[in-house]
């Protein structure tokens, strides 16, 4: 079969309903312009601003105006409020606070917690989708309970926090039909506490969270031990079989072979496609794990509550600059400086990784809501495949221009072909037994919704 063009070469092979005419999906000029506005110098300034607070440990002081987590979150809030002024009233910024009692683990005193949030409200009142981009502001040294020693946290996770601040700066001037929430979380190093709070809030307040992009440790281009230096690849971690699935759903997943098509992994493929479409000299490497060995990230509480959430992380981690007391060991050429300092980061690499977030968020927020009730006809033995769906639910006049039917062989990790149609169904001369399919709604500007896998029509 004909394979897709590499995403980095500007797109997929797109087939019309005739199955013969081909075009290449082009970049949206608005998104391309926004991507170009992401600045490595601006990102460096954000990281330097965070580092100057000495430590951002979750249990550090919240009353000192120059040091500790309290001062850091007020500084981030000020940044968000500054950018909100250029949003025409669409953006609001706030500190979401609560108090945690000691838990006998990593919270040993009542803790004044606070996530810093900026919300860019969507322009379509009928579009309730929410897209969250986040990083964690807290930092640590070797002892996770050490709240006094300097913990620069430039890369872990000053890089993710700086990316969120920069995305807020760039996107605040734009309008999108759907809502984007920018969050810098607290308490990650103490047990994903800020993400637990926000993901549970999303459940209780019934937010329609369609995607969560978690950015954590994404600004260093080199690794310890192996000494690899590479700023051309970015990892995206995504879970396989969802933890929250009921037994009945798990049976269907096994029966139809969709272990690699849950919400998180579908989002990871989307990040790869959009990131490589808009960001030059960068390969998105999808890792088929929720996270790394012995580690955890702030996407996990969302995953556990049924939301589509992934982790974006640098390709090669350097453990000499993570969770380390500030020190130098050895002498001469064998001396190793430990500590998470900005001087060990690559801000051009951080720019590219931030731009991946921007391209993904902007494309999602500009796209129509996904098609509804997507089904695949399986009641008859055929060597073709018939798919049907209903139009997106928004009825404010912002209708989908058409739909893409995506297709890939069952052993392939990424979508290989896209077929365009303006109808609410399509029959393809490819066996449903040999391929996976999904359907996206497409805007006038060519922005694709999240893909929806079909449900077998067994009646």
N, C-alpha and C positions, 0 to 999 in steps of 0.2 A: 504494500500500500504506500501511497505517497505520504511522506512525513512532513511535519510542519517545518517552516523555516525557523531557525533559532530565534528565540524571543529577543535576544540582544540585537538582531538585525532588523528590528522594528515590527515584528509581528508573526502571526500565525498564517498558515494557508487557510483562506476563507472561501468556501464553496457556496454558490447560490443554489437555489432549489433545482436548477437544471443539472447540477452536479458537474458542470463543465467550466463555467466562467469562474475565474479566480482573481482575487485581489489580495492586497496585503493590508492588514489593519494598521492604520497610521496613528501616530501620537496626537492626542488632543492638544492643540496649541496652548490653551489655558493652563493645562497641567504641566506641559513642558516649560512654560514661562515660570510657573511656581517652583518647579524643581530647580531651575537655574538660580533662584533667589536664595537657596540654602547656602550659607556661607561658612567656610572652615574658620575664618577669623571670628565670626560671631559665636560659633560653637566653642572656640577656645576661650573667648571672654566669659561665656556662661560657666564653663568648667572652672576657670580661675576664680570667678565670683563665688562658686560653691566651696572651693578649697580653702578660701580665706577664713572660713568660720572655724577652722581648726579641726573639730570633730562634729559630725552630724549623727552621732550615736543616738538611737531612739530614746535612751534614758539620760541623755545629757541635758544640760540646763535649757529651760524654756523661758527664762527671765532675763538672761544676759543679752544685750542688744548687739553684741559683736561676736559671740561665740556660741556654738551649740546648735541643736536641732531647731530650737525656737527661732533664733535669729535667721537661720537658713530658710525656714518656711515663710517667714515674713518677707524675706528678700525675693523669694520666688513669687509670692502673692503680689508683691509690688510690680514685678515683671509682667505678670498676667494682667494686672489692672492697667498698666501702661499700654499694653497691646490692645486691650479692650476698647481704648479710646479711639482706635482707628477702625473699629468694626461697624460704625454706624448704629450702635445700640444693640447689635445682635449678640455680642459676647458679654458674659458676666463672669466674675471671678470671686471665689470664696474659699474659706478655710473650713473644711468639714472636720469638726473636732468631737472627741469623745474621751472618756476616761476608762483605762483598763486597770483592773485590780491584779495584785500579784498572782501568778499562776504556778509558782513552784518550779518553773523552768527558766525561761529567759526574761521574765518580768518579775523583779524582786521588790518592787515598790509600786504604789499607785502611779500610773503613767498618763501624762497629758499627751494624748495622741492627736495627730492632725494630718489629713491629706489635703494638698493644695490642688484646687480644681478650677479650670476655666471651661466654660460651656459656650460653644459657638452654635447658637440655635439655628435649626434649619428653616428655610424660607417657605416650605410647603406645609401648611397646617395639617394636611392629611397624611403626611409622611412622618411616622413616629419612630423610624429607625434611629438607633444610637450607635455610633462608632467610637470606641475608646482607644486612645493611645496613651501609654504610661511608662514610667520608669520609677525607680525608688530612690528617694533623696538621702536615706540614712546610710551611714558608713560604719566601719569597724576596723579593729586591729586583730591581733592573733586571738586574744581572749574576748569572746563575744560579749562578756559582761563588763569589759573595760570601757567606761564612759568618759574617762578623763584624758587619756592620752590622745595626742593628735592623730587623726585618721583622715587623711586627705580625701580618700574615696574618689579620686579623679576619674578613674575608669569604672569602678564598681561602687556606686552606679552613677557617678557624675556624668558619664557618657550618655546613659539613657535619659537622665534628668535633663541634661543640656539639649538632647534631641527633642524632648517634649517642649521645652521652652522655645527652641528655634522653630519648631512646627507651629506653635502658637503665634509666634512673631509673623511668620510668612502667611499663614492661612487666615489670620484674623481679618485681613483686608478683603477676603473673598466671600461670596455667597454660595451656599450649597443647599439643595432641597432638604437633605437630611442633617441631623445634628452630630457634631463632633465634640467629644469631651477630652480635654487634655488634663492628665493627672500626674502629679508627683506624689508617690506613696511613701508612707512612713512604715517602720516596723518590719521591713523585709528580713533583715538579718536576725530579728528576734522571733521569726516564725510566720512570715507572710501576713502580718497582722493588718496592715493597711488594705491589702487586697481582699482579705477575708471580710473586713468591714464593708468595703465598697461593693463587692460582688453580692453580699447578702442584702445590702441596701437596694441594689438593682433588682433583686428578686422581690423584696417586700414592696417596692414602689412600682413594680411591673414595667420596668424599662424594657423596651424592645431592642436589646443589645444584639446586633447582628455580627459584630466582629470586635475582638480585643487584640491589639498589638502591644505586646510587652517587650520593652527594650531594656536589656540588662547585660552589661559588660560588652560593649560594641565599638570601642575606640582604639584598640591596640592591634598592631599588625604582626606581632611576633610572639613566639611561644618559648616557654622554658623547656629545658632538656633537649628538645629536637632542634631548637634555634631556627625554626622556619620563619621566614619573613615574607608576608604575602598580604596585600590589601585588595585582592581581586575576588575574594569569596566571602560570603556571609551565610551563616547557618540560620535556618528556621526550624525550630523543634515543634513537633505536633504529635498528639496522642493518637493511638490507633483505636482499639475497641473502647468505647466510652464507658467510664466507670458508672455513670448514672443510668445506663440502659437497663430496662427490666429484662427478666428472663425471656419473655415473648419476643422482645425486640432483638435480643442476642441470637435467638433461634433464627430469625429472619436474616440477620447479618451473616450468619454462617451459611444458611441455605443459598443465598444469592451472591455470596462471595464479596461482600462490600466492606470487609474489614479495614480497607484503606480509604474509605470514602465517608468517614464521619465528618462532623462539622469542622473540627480543628484541621484535619488533613486537607479538606476541601479549601479552607482558608489559606493553608500553606501553599497550595498550588497557585492560588490567586495571587498571593504575595510574590511568588516566583515570576509569574507571567508579567505582572505590572512592574515589578522592580526592574526586571531585565529589559522591559520595553522602554523605560525612561532613563535608566542610569547606565552610562557607558562603563565598560571595563569592570563589570561586576557580575559574578555568577552567584545566584541564590541556590544554596545547597540545602535541600530539604532533608532533615534528619527524622527518621521514623522512630522517634522516642519523644515522650512528653518532656523530658529534661535529661541532664547529664547524670552520671553515677554520683552518688553521695551529695547531690546538690538539689536545690529546688528554686522555683521562680514564681513571681506574682501572677502568672497566667493560670496557675494550677487551681486556685480557688474558683475561678470562673469556669474552668473545664469541669470541675466537680459539680457545679450547679447547672450544667447543661449548655453553657454558652460556647461559641466558637472563639477560642483563644490560642495564640501561639507565642513562642518566645523567639526574639531576634537576638542573636549573639555572635560576636566575632568568631572567625574560623579557628584561630589558634590562640588559646589562652596562655597567659604567662602567670604562673602561680607564685612567682617571686614578687608580684605586684598586686596580689589579692590577699586580703585577710592577714596582713603582715604588720608586725611591729616595725617602726621605722629604725633601720640599722644598716650597717655595712659589715659583712663577714668576709674574712680572708684579706689578703694584701696583694698589691701589685696587679698583675694581669688576671689573677684568679679572684680578685675582690668582686663580691656581688652586693649591690645595693638593693635592699628590700624596702618595699613601701609603694603605695598606690599614688604615684606622683603624675602630674600632667606631662612632664618631660618624657615619659615613656609611651605617650600616646601618639597616634597618627591622625591628625585632624582632617586630612583629605579623605582618609578612610571613613572617619566618622561622618563627614559630609555625605559620602555616597550612601552610607547605611541610613542616615536620616532621610535622604531623598527617596529611598525605597519606601519608607513609611508614608511620606507625603504622596507619592504616586498612588499607592494603594488606597489611602484614605480619600483622596480627592476623587479618584475614579469610582469608588464605592458610593461616596456621598452625592456625586452627580448622576449616578445611574438610577434607573427606575427601581422600584421595589421588585423583588423576584416574582416570576410567574407562580401561579397558584395551582395546586392539585395536579401536579405533573404525574402522568401515568405512562406505563409501557404495556402494550397489549401482549399478553402471554397465553391467551386461552387457546390458541391454535398453533400447530406445528408449521412454522414458516421459516424461510431463509431470509426474510426481510424483517425490518423492525418498524413498528408503528408507535409513535409517541403523541400524546395529547396533553394539553394544559389549558389553564384559564389565564386571562389577562391579570396583570398586577392589580392589587387592591386599591391603589390610590386613584381617586376619581376627581382630582382638582383640575383636570384638563392637561396635565403633564403625563401624556401617555407614552408607552413604549413605541419606538419606531418599528421595532421588529424583535426577532428572537434568534439566538444562536443555539443550535443543537450541537453539543460537544460529543466527541467520540474518541475512545482509545481502546486498544487491545487490552485484554484483562491483565496481562503481565507488565504493561507499560506504566510507569509512575506518573506520566503527565498526559494531558489531552493532546491528541495528535491532529484532529481535524475539527473545523467549525463549519457548520452549514447554516446559512442565513435564510430566514423566511419571515414573511409578514403575517402568516396564518397562525392558527392556534393548534397546529398539529403538523406532523411530517412523517412520511414513510420513506425509509432508507433501504437500499439494497445491500444491507449488511446484517449478518445474523446476530440476533440478540444474545445468542449463546457464546459468541466469540468476542463481544465488545461491551464496554461500559458506556453509558450515555448520561448526559445531563442537559439542562436547558437554562439559558440566561435570557433576561430581558435586556434590550439595548436602547439607549437614548438616541436622540437626534445627533448628538456629538460623538456617538460611538462608544459611550461608556457602558460597560457590562455590569449587570448585577451579580451577586453571588450565584454560582451554579446550584441548581436544585436537581438532585438525583430522582429519577422516576420511581414511583411505587408500582409494583406489579399489579396489573388488573386481573384478578383471579375470578371475577364474577361474570 
